[in-house]
Structures are given as C-alpha cells and as structure tokens.
C-alpha cells in the first residue's frame, strides 16, 4: 500500500467525519473535481472501492498505530 499524501490524508479524515465532496471542497478551498481526484488516489493506494471501505481501513490502521505506540511506552 502506498503512503497517502498530506492532502489525501486530510480528505480521508474529512470523509471519516461524514463530510460530502462539496463540504470537503469548501473546507479545503479546492474544487470538487480535485476532491474527487484525491478520493480516487486514496482508493487506489488503500486498495478499496468506496468511502466506507476507505474509512474502515483508515480507522483500523490508526488504531493499530496507536496500539503499537502504547506498547513502546
């Protein structure tokens, strides 16, 4: 799996919060076309086909990273 860019990660976080493409474009000051391009890159890099799958994968990875950090303490 390829690493997401900072902007792709920001888009994914907003998707996770329930924002639609129009809301994301307004929050990030980018066009909806650019939001859609970021989403397509996210899907490709995460190996998923839709928003729900992307959110689930993101949350699982976030949880795993948090768990690993706690083990190091």
N, C-alpha and C positions, 0 to 999 in steps of 0.2 A: 504494500500500500504506500503510495506517495504521500509525502507530507503536505498538508494544506498550507496555503499562504496565509498571511495575517488577515487579508480581506476575506478570503474564503472562510476562515475560522469565525470572523465577525458575522458573516452572513449566516453560517450554521448556528451560531449562538442565538441570533435573532429568530431563526426558524424554530429552534428549540423553545423559545419563549412564546411561540404561537403567531408571530407576525407573518402577514402575507407579502407577496413580492412588492406590491405598491407601498406598503408600510415600510418595508426594508429599504426601498429606493429613497423614500423621503428621509428616513433616519440617517442614511449613509451619504446622502446628497449625490446619488448616482442614478442613472436611468434604469427602468425596469428591464431593458434589454441587457444591461450589464449585470443586474441581479441574476437574470436567467442564465447568463454565461457562467457566472460564479457557481450557480447551483449545478449546472451540467458538469463543471470541473470537479465539484465536491462529489457528485455521484460516481464519476469515473474513478477518482482517487480512492474513494471508500469502497468501491465495488458494490454499489447499491443501485436501486432503480427508482426510488421515490423518497419523499420527505420523511415519512415515518421510519423507513429503514435507516436513513441517514441519522436521524435523531437518536434512534436506539443504539446505533454503532458508536456515535459520539459520546453518549452518556455512559456506555459500557467502558469505553476507553478512558474517559475521565475518571470513572470510579476505580478502574484498575491502576491508574497513575496515582491516585490518592492513596489507595491501599499500599502500593509499593513505597510511597513516601513515608507512610506511617510505620512500615516495617523497618525502615532505615533509622528511625528515631530511637 
